[in-house]
């Protein structure tokens, strides 16, 4: 793998970013990538939301998606200024420009570009609990994901392989120049 090109979207990011931010359509692989990227400093966004507000499916059921996205944005405001922390998010996080701006102030956004065939629909994902919903969201959002990312990482490997790609790029971007 070669840092930045050929996967870079060309979207500028702040030089010497303090925190890597891996995100993309959720799969069981995502939390593992964050932990393996920087095991001592992971901040899985949805763990923060569950801790402060409760079960995500319940939030969606009781209050709807807009309330959830507002809650998500509030947590991003709290964690986006942290240094040396991997902030793992889901695919919907970058649909709000304000979230992207907050995360890019202090972070480098990594789109975990995983083939739709390798993604898993799960009951705890309110907007992609069914396979057809997951595929629909993937195709609707793919162009956005590619555009807002600082680096597009091949997410089809194992959690270790993908985490290594992120670490290599982050090291090259912040120390290797």
Buried (B, 14 or more C-beta within 10 A) or exposed (E): EEBBEEBBBEBEBEEEBBBBBBBBBBBEBBBBBBBBBBEEBBBBBBBBBBEEBEEBBEBBEEEEEEEBBEBBBEBBEEBBBBEEBBBBBBBBBBBBEEBBEBBBBBBBBBBBBBEEEEBEBEEEBBBBEEEEBBBEBBEEBBEBBBBBBBBBBBBBBEBEBBBBBBBBBBEEBBEEE
